[in-house]
């Protein structure tokens, strides 16, 4: 069931197939019926199965070269949950086209290529003296590209649960990745088709990061294991070499605002502790973001105390990021805190200027294999190497933790998951009690609590998510609107959820070679870390020796490499709030080619965008580039691109020529 779209002067025809949609509506669920499309007017087509309607239109665009805008709109007709909605396009193409892959490299399309929402959709092909360029105009779109002689196939992911994984831990662990779509809700994708001349690989594209950076690296540090001694050494060093502060590096440091009195363990310091507060102020003055990791370590607080504590940290540190803590604090996002009848978390965060939220989703990949969450890898071999290596060095507790990760992955999103988690948590607590030489009664209490935790977990319901694990690897979401929409549907001010990569074994994941690979892959890393932990079963950044904390040589070499890469501009090291806002901007700014050597960059926002990067063919000379008839703000040579950047004035178009 497909429809041939052709129109006068176009460089090619496009065969538009019926969308591949899986929805859940009322008591029914599954693939929608294969209904034919029909023409609803000149250049307009429609498709509907009673649950979803797709509207496609093609209109000429006023550009110097022949160009057409293909607009695709998906609309919910009834209250439905969309598991996935893919739109297939087929384009006659005799020679292999070129596309931009996840690593921002031009690739001759001979094997299947998957794109993420953080990669521009750009295709170009030339044959019989004619050329065409197909690209997403505003907002980047995940998809799959393939070619076989004579036919180019493009599958566009208009929406999918795996584009916005969200979890709730209220009562039972369940996915909210496929929210209920009310009738009338729409998602739109605009594609620009142009008749182009010149080489396929001469097309300009928007860079992924500002100021010509090839990759980005940021850390969100959770404060669960903070101590004054460990934090002081992390920041200032141990007397041999400097620590984090003073190197020009940035991170997002989660902190507790209010003190707590947890059972069976020492309390983590909070901003109420004078010495701890002084260290956090030093980190903030150094340029890092201080973010609420929840507001307290444990125990309930009422709404008035919640609002007062949030206002306190916002007034002093002006964070733009919120990090959920635990699955027992009712004001956290993943525990239902966004409900207006309880804590109305989103409104409270918006009031203090916080728009980026972490709500319990890590990319299911092994950081010891790759730090790039835009091209995640399962890393089973890397994990096995780390496990064997730690066993050989006598670090059997670290090896056991790697085994835990392997078992947890095997039990992921199933009935065994809560049992495995409870079993390992109980075993950890019991071991720590024995290691700390607690009283016999305390050890017995821990054993009892561990057994009870496992017993409760046996009956814990776990609802299967509306996406598969492979889809998470393929679509590789990084950031998306809190309402569970594709990233390109974001607005200028709505809350954003972001994905992280859990890095608990710092020594195995963070080293200079890993940074070099991240830059070579032109990737993005957002770490979910516990930097100050000194637990015996985690390979951290401190030497595993008793006594006062001492930074390992491996960590110091990593800091040197990170500072060098950030200083030379190849790697962007932003705060999390800063990164989230930049990824939002990429979905709102449009890059429209006007000619083979001229583009228009459209900034719809009422703010100046600093350091927007445009990638030009490598043979272009920097001195020939004009940015709104002035010199660009700067330039860098990549291996295969000339990266130039400049500012985009608010609500204004910028013309770049070369």
LUMMI-170487 format. One record per residue (C-alpha): residue number from 1; residue in one letter; x, y, z. Coordinates in steps of 0.25 Angstrom, whole numbers, plus 2048, in hexadecimal, padded with zeros to 3 digits. Example, Ala and Ser with C-alpha at 12.3 -4.5 7.8 and 13.67 -1.06 7.14 Angstrom:
! residues 2
[1,A,[831,7EE,81F]];
[2,S,[837,7FC,81D]];
! end
This chain:
! residues 658
[1,X,[800,800,800]];
[2,X,[808,80C,7FB]];
[3,X,[806,819,7F3]];
[4,X,[80F,81F,7E9]];
[5,X,[812,82D,7EB]];
[6,X,[817,835,7DF]];
[7,X,[815,843,7DA]];
[8,X,[81B,84C,7CF]];
[9,X,[829,850,7D0]];
[10,X,[82D,846,7DB]];
[11,X,[83A,83F,7DA]];
[12,X,[834,832,7DE]];
[13,X,[827,82C,7E2]];
[14,X,[824,827,7F0]];
[15,X,[81C,81A,7F4]];
[16,X,[815,81D,801]];
[17,X,[811,810,808]];
[18,X,[806,80F,813]];
[19,X,[80C,811,821]];
[20,X,[810,805,829]];
[21,X,[809,808,836]];
[22,X,[807,800,843]];
[23,X,[7FD,806,84C]];
[24,X,[7F5,803,859]];
[25,X,[7E7,808,85A]];
[26,X,[7DD,804,864]];
[27,X,[7DD,7F5,864]];
[28,X,[7E4,7F3,857]];
[29,X,[7F3,7F3,854]];
[30,X,[7FC,7EF,848]];
[31,X,[7FF,7F3,83A]];
[32,X,[7F5,7FC,833]];
[33,X,[7EE,7F7,827]];
[34,X,[7F5,7FA,819]];
[35,X,[7EC,804,814]];
[36,X,[7EF,80B,806]];
[37,X,[7F2,819,805]];
[38,X,[7EA,823,7FD]];
[39,X,[7EC,830,7F6]];
[40,X,[7E4,83B,7FD]];
[41,X,[7E8,847,7F4]];
[42,X,[7F3,84C,7EB]];
[43,X,[800,848,7F2]];
[44,X,[7F9,843,7FE]];
[45,X,[7F6,834,803]];
[46,X,[7F0,82E,80F]];
[47,X,[7F0,820,816]];
[48,X,[7E8,81C,822]];
[49,X,[7E4,80F,829]];
[50,X,[7DA,815,833]];
[51,X,[7E5,817,83E]];
[52,X,[7F0,81F,837]];
[53,X,[7EF,828,82B]];
[54,X,[7FB,82B,822]];
[55,X,[7FB,838,81A]];
[56,X,[806,83A,80F]];
[57,X,[807,846,806]];
[58,X,[811,84B,7FC]];
[59,X,[813,85A,7F9]];
[60,X,[81D,862,7F1]];
[61,X,[827,86B,7F9]];
[62,X,[82C,878,7F5]];
[63,X,[83B,875,7F4]];
[64,X,[845,879,7E9]];
[65,X,[845,86A,7E6]];
[66,X,[839,861,7E3]];
[67,X,[834,85D,7F1]];
[68,X,[828,856,7F7]];
[69,X,[823,855,805]];
[70,X,[81E,847,809]];
[71,X,[816,848,815]];
[72,X,[812,83C,81D]];
[73,X,[808,83D,829]];
[74,X,[803,832,832]];
[75,X,[7F7,834,83A]];
[76,X,[7F0,82C,845]];
[77,X,[7E1,82A,842]];
[78,X,[7DE,823,84F]];
[79,X,[7E5,822,85C]];
[80,X,[7F0,818,859]];
[81,X,[7FE,814,85D]];
[82,X,[808,814,852]];
[83,X,[813,809,853]];
[84,X,[819,80D,845]];
[85,X,[815,814,839]];
[86,X,[81E,813,82D]];
[87,X,[81C,819,81F]];
[88,X,[823,812,813]];
[89,X,[827,81A,807]];
[90,X,[82D,813,7FA]];
[91,X,[834,81C,7F0]];
[92,X,[83A,816,7E3]];
[93,X,[849,818,7E3]];
[94,X,[852,811,7DA]];
[95,X,[85F,814,7E0]];
[96,X,[863,813,7EF]];
[97,X,[85F,820,7F7]];
[98,X,[867,826,802]];
[99,X,[862,829,810]];
[100,X,[867,82F,81D]];
[101,X,[869,824,827]];
[102,X,[869,825,836]];
[103,X,[877,829,836]];
[104,X,[875,835,82D]];
[105,X,[87C,82E,822]];
[106,X,[878,82D,813]];
[107,X,[875,81F,810]];
[108,X,[872,818,803]];
[109,X,[865,811,806]];
[110,X,[867,802,804]];
[111,X,[864,7FD,811]];
[112,X,[858,800,81A]];
[113,X,[85A,80D,822]];
[114,X,[852,811,82F]];
[115,X,[852,81F,833]];
[116,X,[84E,825,841]];
[117,X,[847,832,844]];
[118,X,[854,838,847]];
[119,X,[859,836,839]];
[120,X,[854,83F,82D]];
[121,X,[84C,837,822]];
[122,X,[854,83A,815]];
[123,X,[854,832,808]];
[124,X,[85A,836,7FB]];
[125,X,[85B,82E,7EE]];
[126,X,[85F,831,7DF]];
[127,X,[85B,82A,7D2]];
[128,X,[858,82D,7C4]];
[129,X,[85D,83B,7C5]];
[130,X,[853,83E,7D0]];
[131,X,[855,83F,7DF]];
[132,X,[84C,840,7EB]];
[133,X,[84E,843,7FA]];
[134,X,[844,83E,804]];
[135,X,[845,843,813]];
[136,X,[83D,846,81F]];
[137,X,[83A,855,820]];
[138,X,[837,858,82E]];
[139,X,[839,84D,839]];
[140,X,[842,841,837]];
[141,X,[83B,834,835]];
[142,X,[83F,825,838]];
[143,X,[83E,81C,82C]];
[144,X,[844,810,824]];
[145,X,[84A,812,816]];
[146,X,[84D,807,80D]];
[147,X,[850,806,7FE]];
[148,X,[850,7FB,7F4]];
[149,X,[853,7FD,7E5]];
[150,X,[848,805,7DF]];
[151,X,[841,808,7EC]];
[152,X,[843,811,7F9]];
[153,X,[83B,80D,805]];
[154,X,[839,817,810]];
[155,X,[831,813,81D]];
[156,X,[82E,820,825]];
[157,X,[82B,81E,834]];
[158,X,[820,828,836]];
[159,X,[81E,823,845]];
[160,X,[822,817,84D]];
[161,X,[822,813,85C]];
[162,X,[831,810,85B]];
[163,X,[833,81F,857]];
[164,X,[82E,823,865]];
[165,X,[830,819,870]];
[166,X,[82A,81C,87D]];
[167,X,[828,814,889]];
[168,X,[81F,815,895]];
[169,X,[821,80E,8A3]];
[170,X,[814,812,8A9]];
[171,X,[80F,805,8AF]];
[172,X,[815,7FC,8A3]];
[173,X,[820,7FE,899]];
[174,X,[81A,802,88C]];
[175,X,[81D,809,880]];
[176,X,[817,816,87C]];
[177,X,[81E,817,86F]];
[178,X,[811,816,867]];
[179,X,[808,821,86D]];
[180,X,[7FA,822,86A]];
[181,X,[7F8,82B,85E]];
[182,X,[7EB,834,85E]];
[183,X,[7E3,835,851]];
[184,X,[7E9,840,849]];
[185,X,[7F7,83F,84E]];
[186,X,[801,841,842]];
[187,X,[80F,83E,83E]];
[188,X,[815,845,832]];
[189,X,[821,843,82A]];
[190,X,[826,84C,81E]];
[191,X,[82F,846,813]];
[192,X,[836,84F,809]];
[193,X,[838,849,7FB]];
[194,X,[841,851,7F2]];
[195,X,[847,850,7E4]];
[196,X,[856,852,7E7]];
[197,X,[862,852,7DF]];
[198,X,[871,84F,7E3]];
[199,X,[877,843,7EB]];
[200,X,[86E,83C,7F5]];
[201,X,[877,83E,800]];
[202,X,[878,84E,7FE]];
[203,X,[86B,850,806]];
[204,X,[86C,859,813]];
[205,X,[866,853,81F]];
[206,X,[864,858,82D]];
[207,X,[86E,854,838]];
[208,X,[869,84C,844]];
[209,X,[871,855,84E]];
[210,X,[875,863,84F]];
[211,X,[882,86A,84C]];
[212,X,[886,85F,842]];
[213,X,[887,854,84D]];
[214,X,[887,846,848]];
[215,X,[882,83F,854]];
[216,X,[87C,842,862]];
[217,X,[87F,83D,870]];
[218,X,[878,840,87C]];
[219,X,[876,839,88A]];
[220,X,[86A,83A,893]];
[221,X,[86F,836,8A1]];
[222,X,[866,830,8AB]];
[223,X,[869,833,8B9]];
[224,X,[865,826,8C0]];
[225,X,[873,822,8C4]];
[226,X,[879,830,8C7]];
[227,X,[881,832,8D3]];
[228,X,[889,83F,8D7]];
[229,X,[896,838,8D5]];
[230,X,[894,832,8C8]];
[231,X,[88D,83E,8C2]];
[232,X,[899,847,8C7]];
[233,X,[8A3,83E,8C0]];
[234,X,[89B,83D,8B3]];
[235,X,[89A,84C,8B2]];
[236,X,[8A7,851,8B7]];
[237,X,[8B0,845,8B5]];
[238,X,[8B8,83D,8BF]];
[239,X,[8C5,845,8C0]];
[240,X,[8CC,83F,8B4]];
[241,X,[8C3,844,8A9]];
[242,X,[8B7,84D,8A8]];
[243,X,[8AA,847,8A7]];
[244,X,[89E,84C,89F]];
[245,X,[89E,85A,8A3]];
[246,X,[8A7,864,89C]];
[247,X,[8A7,85C,88F]];
[248,X,[89C,864,888]];
[249,X,[893,857,888]];
[250,X,[884,857,88A]];
[251,X,[87A,84D,890]];
[252,X,[86D,84C,896]];
[253,X,[86E,849,8A5]];
[254,X,[861,843,8AC]];
[255,X,[860,847,8BA]];
[256,X,[856,845,8C6]];
[257,X,[850,852,8CB]];
[258,X,[84A,84D,8D8]];
[259,X,[851,844,8E2]];
[260,X,[84C,836,8E5]];
[261,X,[84D,82B,8EF]];
[262,X,[84D,81E,8E7]];
[263,X,[84C,811,8EE]];
[264,X,[858,807,8EF]];
[265,X,[862,811,8E8]];
[266,X,[869,81E,8EB]];
[267,X,[862,82A,8E5]];
[268,X,[867,830,8D8]];
[269,X,[86B,83F,8DA]];
[270,X,[862,849,8D5]];
[271,X,[862,858,8D2]];
[272,X,[85E,85A,8E1]];
[273,X,[86C,855,8E4]];
[274,X,[875,861,8E5]];
[275,X,[882,85B,8E0]];
[276,X,[87B,853,8D5]];
[277,X,[874,860,8D1]];
[278,X,[881,867,8CF]];
[279,X,[887,85C,8C6]];
[280,X,[87A,85C,8BE]];
[281,X,[87C,86C,8BD]];
[282,X,[88A,86A,8B8]];
[283,X,[885,860,8AD]];
[284,X,[87B,86A,8A9]];
[285,X,[884,876,8A8]];
[286,X,[88D,86D,89F]];
[287,X,[882,86D,895]];
[288,X,[87A,860,898]];
[289,X,[86B,85E,89A]];
[290,X,[866,85B,8A7]];
[291,X,[859,853,8A6]];
[292,X,[84F,84D,8AF]];
[293,X,[850,83E,8B0]];
[294,X,[842,83E,8B6]];
[295,X,[842,847,8C2]];
[296,X,[845,83D,8CD]];
[297,X,[84C,82F,8CF]];
[298,X,[840,828,8D5]];
[299,X,[833,82A,8DC]];
[300,X,[826,832,8D9]];
[301,X,[825,841,8D8]];
[302,X,[818,849,8D6]];
[303,X,[815,852,8CB]];
[304,X,[819,85E,8D2]];
[305,X,[827,859,8D6]];
[306,X,[829,854,8C8]];
[307,X,[826,862,8C2]];
[308,X,[82F,869,8CC]];
[309,X,[83A,85F,8CA]];
[310,X,[839,861,8BB]];
[311,X,[839,870,8BC]];
[312,X,[845,86F,8C5]];
[313,X,[84E,868,8BB]];
[314,X,[849,870,8AF]];
[315,X,[84B,87D,8B6]];
[316,X,[85A,87A,8B9]];
[317,X,[85E,871,8AD]];
[318,X,[854,874,8A1]];
[319,X,[854,866,89C]];
[320,X,[84D,862,88F]];
[321,X,[84D,853,892]];
[322,X,[845,84A,89B]];
[323,X,[84A,83B,89F]];
[324,X,[840,831,8A5]];
[325,X,[845,82A,8B1]];
[326,X,[841,81D,8B6]];
[327,X,[833,816,8B3]];
[328,X,[82D,819,8C1]];
[329,X,[82C,829,8C1]];
[330,X,[81E,82C,8BD]];
[331,X,[822,83A,8B7]];
[332,X,[82B,834,8AD]];
[333,X,[827,833,89E]];
[334,X,[827,824,89D]];
[335,X,[81F,823,8AA]];
[336,X,[814,82B,8A5]];
[337,X,[819,839,8AA]];
[338,X,[814,840,89D]];
[339,X,[805,83E,8A1]];
[340,X,[7FF,84B,8A4]];
[341,X,[7F7,846,8B0]];
[342,X,[804,842,8B7]];
[343,X,[811,84A,8B5]];
[344,X,[80F,84F,8A7]];
[345,X,[81E,84D,8A4]];
[346,X,[81E,852,896]];
[347,X,[818,85F,89A]];
[348,X,[821,861,8A5]];
[349,X,[82D,85E,89D]];
[350,X,[828,868,892]];
[351,X,[826,873,89C]];
[352,X,[835,872,8A0]];
[353,X,[83B,871,892]];
[354,X,[83D,861,891]];
[355,X,[839,85B,884]];
[356,X,[842,84F,883]];
[357,X,[83F,842,88B]];
[358,X,[845,834,88D]];
[359,X,[83A,82A,891]];
[360,X,[841,81D,892]];
[361,X,[845,819,884]];
[362,X,[853,814,880]];
[363,X,[857,810,872]];
[364,X,[858,800,872]];
[365,X,[867,800,86E]];
[366,X,[874,7FD,874]];
[367,X,[87D,80A,876]];
[368,X,[889,802,877]];
[369,X,[887,7FF,868]];
[370,X,[882,80D,863]];
[371,X,[87E,81A,86A]];
[372,X,[876,81E,85E]];
[373,X,[867,81D,862]];
[374,X,[863,821,853]];
[375,X,[869,814,84E]];
[376,X,[868,80B,85B]];
[377,X,[86E,7FD,85B]];
[378,X,[86A,7F1,864]];
[379,X,[879,7EF,867]];
[380,X,[878,7E1,86C]];
[381,X,[886,7DE,868]];
[382,X,[88B,7EA,86F]];
[383,X,[884,7E7,87B]];
[384,X,[88A,7D9,87B]];
[385,X,[898,7DE,87A]];
[386,X,[896,7E8,885]];
[387,X,[890,7DD,88E]];
[388,X,[89C,7D3,88B]];
[389,X,[8A6,7DF,88D]];
[390,X,[8A1,7E2,89B]];
[391,X,[8A1,7D3,89F]];
[392,X,[8AF,7D2,89A]];
[393,X,[8B3,7DE,8A3]];
[394,X,[8AB,7D9,8AF]];
[395,X,[8A0,7E3,8AE]];
[396,X,[895,7D8,8AF]];
[397,X,[88B,7E1,8B5]];
[398,X,[88C,7EA,8A8]];
[399,X,[88B,7DE,8A0]];
[400,X,[87F,7DA,8A7]];
[401,X,[878,7E7,8A4]];
[402,X,[87B,7E5,895]];
[403,X,[874,7D7,897]];
[404,X,[868,7DE,89D]];
[405,X,[867,7E8,891]];
[406,X,[867,7DC,888]];
[407,X,[85C,7D5,890]];
[408,X,[854,7E2,891]];
[409,X,[855,7E4,882]];
[410,X,[850,7D6,87F]];
[411,X,[844,7D8,889]];
[412,X,[841,7E6,884]];
[413,X,[832,7E9,882]];
[414,X,[82D,7DC,887]];
[415,X,[828,7D6,894]];
[416,X,[836,7D2,898]];
[417,X,[83B,7E0,898]];
[418,X,[836,7E5,8A6]];
[419,X,[83A,7D8,8AC]];
[420,X,[848,7D9,8A6]];
[421,X,[849,7E8,8AB]];
[422,X,[844,7E4,8B9]];
[423,X,[84D,7D8,8BA]];
[424,X,[85A,7E0,8B6]];
[425,X,[856,7EC,8BF]];
[426,X,[854,7E3,8CB]];
[427,X,[861,7DC,8C9]];
[428,X,[868,7E9,8C7]];
[429,X,[862,7EE,8D4]];
[430,X,[865,7E1,8DC]];
[431,X,[874,7E1,8D7]];
[432,X,[876,7F0,8DB]];
[433,X,[871,7ED,8E9]];
[434,X,[87A,7E1,8EA]];
[435,X,[886,7E9,8E5]];
[436,X,[883,7F4,8EE]];
[437,X,[883,7EA,8FA]];
[438,X,[876,7EE,8FF]];
[439,X,[86F,7E7,90B]];
[440,X,[869,7D9,908]];
[441,X,[85B,7DF,90B]];
[442,X,[85E,7E9,900]];
[443,X,[863,7DE,8F6]];
[444,X,[856,7D6,8F9]];
[445,X,[84D,7E2,8F7]];
[446,X,[854,7E4,8E9]];
[447,X,[852,7D6,8E5]];
[448,X,[843,7D7,8E9]];
[449,X,[841,7E3,8E2]];
[450,X,[848,7DD,8D5]];
[451,X,[83F,7D1,8D6]];
[452,X,[832,7DA,8D7]];
[453,X,[837,7E3,8CC]];
[454,X,[838,7D7,8C3]];
[455,X,[82B,7D1,8C7]];
[456,X,[824,7DE,8C4]];
[457,X,[82B,7DF,8B7]];
[458,X,[825,7D1,8B3]];
[459,X,[817,7D7,8B2]];
[460,X,[81B,7E5,8AC]];
[461,X,[814,7E7,89F]];
[462,X,[81C,7EB,893]];
[463,X,[815,7EF,887]];
[464,X,[81C,7ED,87A]];
[465,X,[820,7FA,872]];
[466,X,[81A,7FD,865]];
[467,X,[828,7FD,85E]];
[468,X,[832,7F2,85D]];
[469,X,[840,7F3,862]];
[470,X,[846,7F3,853]];
[471,X,[83D,7FF,850]];
[472,X,[844,806,85B]];
[473,X,[852,803,855]];
[474,X,[84D,807,847]];
[475,X,[846,814,84A]];
[476,X,[850,818,855]];
[477,X,[847,823,85C]];
[478,X,[84F,82E,863]];
[479,X,[845,838,866]];
[480,X,[836,83A,864]];
[481,X,[82A,843,869]];
[482,X,[824,83E,876]];
[483,X,[817,83C,870]];
[484,X,[81D,830,868]];
[485,X,[81E,836,85B]];
[486,X,[829,835,850]];
[487,X,[834,83F,852]];
[488,X,[831,847,846]];
[489,X,[823,84A,84C]];
[490,X,[829,851,858]];
[491,X,[825,860,85A]];
[492,X,[82E,86B,85F]];
[493,X,[82A,86A,86E]];
[494,X,[825,85C,872]];
[495,X,[82C,852,87B]];
[496,X,[836,849,875]];
[497,X,[83A,83B,87A]];
[498,X,[848,836,877]];
[499,X,[84E,828,877]];
[500,X,[85C,825,87D]];
[501,X,[866,81A,87D]];
[502,X,[868,813,88A]];
[503,X,[877,814,88D]];
[504,X,[87A,80D,89B]];
[505,X,[888,807,898]];
[506,X,[88F,815,895]];
[507,X,[89C,80E,894]];
[508,X,[898,805,888]];
[509,X,[890,80F,880]];
[510,X,[897,81D,882]];
[511,X,[8A5,81D,87C]];
[512,X,[8AB,825,870]];
[513,X,[8A9,81A,866]];
[514,X,[89A,81A,869]];
[515,X,[89A,829,866]];
[516,X,[8A1,828,859]];
[517,X,[897,81D,855]];
[518,X,[88B,827,859]];
[519,X,[891,832,851]];
[520,X,[894,829,845]];
[521,X,[886,824,845]];
[522,X,[881,833,846]];
[523,X,[878,82E,852]];
[524,X,[871,832,85E]];
[525,X,[874,82E,86C]];
[526,X,[86B,831,878]];
[527,X,[870,829,884]];
[528,X,[868,825,890]];
[529,X,[873,824,89B]];
[530,X,[876,822,8A9]];
[531,X,[884,829,8A9]];
[532,X,[887,829,8B8]];
[533,X,[883,81B,8BB]];
[534,X,[88E,812,8C1]];
[535,X,[886,805,8C2]];
[536,X,[88E,7F9,8C1]];
[537,X,[886,7F3,8B5]];
[538,X,[887,7FF,8AC]];
[539,X,[894,803,8A4]];
[540,X,[894,812,8A7]];
[541,X,[89D,81D,8A5]];
[542,X,[8A4,81C,8B3]];
[543,X,[8AF,812,8B5]];
[544,X,[8A9,805,8BC]];
[545,X,[8B2,807,8C9]];
[546,X,[8AD,809,8D7]];
[547,X,[8AF,817,8DE]];
[548,X,[8AD,825,8D8]];
[549,X,[8A8,825,8C9]];
[550,X,[8B3,826,8BF]];
[551,X,[8B0,829,8B0]];
[552,X,[8B4,81E,8A7]];
[553,X,[8BF,821,89C]];
[554,X,[8B5,81B,892]];
[555,X,[8AA,826,896]];
[556,X,[8B5,831,896]];
[557,X,[8B9,82D,887]];
[558,X,[8AA,82D,883]];
[559,X,[8A9,83B,889]];
[560,X,[8B5,840,882]];
[561,X,[8AF,83B,875]];
[562,X,[8A1,840,877]];
[563,X,[8A7,84E,87A]];
[564,X,[8B0,84E,86E]];
[565,X,[8A4,84A,864]];
[566,X,[89B,854,86A]];
[567,X,[8A6,85F,869]];
[568,X,[8A9,85C,85A]];
[569,X,[89A,85C,857]];
[570,X,[898,84E,851]];
[571,X,[890,84A,85D]];
[572,X,[885,852,864]];
[573,X,[884,850,873]];
[574,X,[876,857,877]];
[575,X,[86E,857,883]];
[576,X,[862,84E,881]];
[577,X,[858,85A,881]];
[578,X,[860,860,876]];
[579,X,[861,853,86E]];
[580,X,[852,851,86F]];
[581,X,[84F,85F,86A]];
[582,X,[858,85E,85F]];
[583,X,[852,850,85A]];
[584,X,[844,857,85B]];
[585,X,[84A,863,852]];
[586,X,[84E,859,847]];
[587,X,[840,854,846]];
[588,X,[83B,862,844]];
[589,X,[845,869,83A]];
[590,X,[844,866,82B]];
[591,X,[850,865,821]];
[592,X,[84A,868,813]];
[593,X,[854,867,807]];
[594,X,[851,873,7FD]];
[595,X,[85C,86F,7F3]];
[596,X,[868,865,7F3]];
[597,X,[870,870,7FB]];
[598,X,[866,877,803]];
[599,X,[85C,874,80E]];
[600,X,[852,87A,817]];
[601,X,[852,877,826]];
[602,X,[844,87A,82C]];
[603,X,[844,87D,83B]];
[604,X,[835,87E,840]];
[605,X,[839,880,84E]];
[606,X,[839,88E,855]];
[607,X,[847,88C,85A]];
[608,X,[855,88D,854]];
[609,X,[85B,87F,851]];
[610,X,[86A,87F,854]];
[611,X,[874,877,84C]];
[612,X,[86B,870,842]];
[613,X,[873,866,83A]];
[614,X,[872,864,82B]];
[615,X,[87A,859,824]];
[616,X,[87F,85D,816]];
[617,X,[887,854,80C]];
[618,X,[895,853,810]];
[619,X,[89A,859,804]];
[620,X,[894,867,808]];
[621,X,[89E,871,80C]];
[622,X,[89A,878,81A]];
[623,X,[89D,886,814]];
[624,X,[893,884,809]];
[625,X,[887,882,813]];
[626,X,[87E,88D,816]];
[627,X,[874,88D,822]];
[628,X,[86A,897,820]];
[629,X,[874,89F,817]];
[630,X,[87E,89E,823]];
[631,X,[889,895,827]];
[632,X,[884,888,82F]];
[633,X,[887,888,83D]];
[634,X,[891,87D,83B]];
[635,X,[895,870,834]];
[636,X,[89B,863,836]];
[637,X,[8A0,858,82C]];
[638,X,[89A,84A,82E]];
[639,X,[8A0,83E,827]];
[640,X,[895,840,81C]];
[641,X,[88E,84D,81F]];
[642,X,[890,85C,821]];
[643,X,[889,85F,82D]];
[644,X,[885,86E,82E]];
[645,X,[87C,875,839]];
[646,X,[876,882,83C]];
[647,X,[86A,888,844]];
[648,X,[85C,888,83F]];
[649,X,[854,894,843]];
[650,X,[846,892,849]];
[651,X,[83A,890,840]];
[652,X,[843,893,834]];
[653,X,[848,88B,828]];
[654,X,[858,88A,826]];
[655,X,[85E,889,818]];
[656,X,[86B,881,817]];
[657,X,[873,881,80A]];
[658,X,[880,87C,805]];
! end
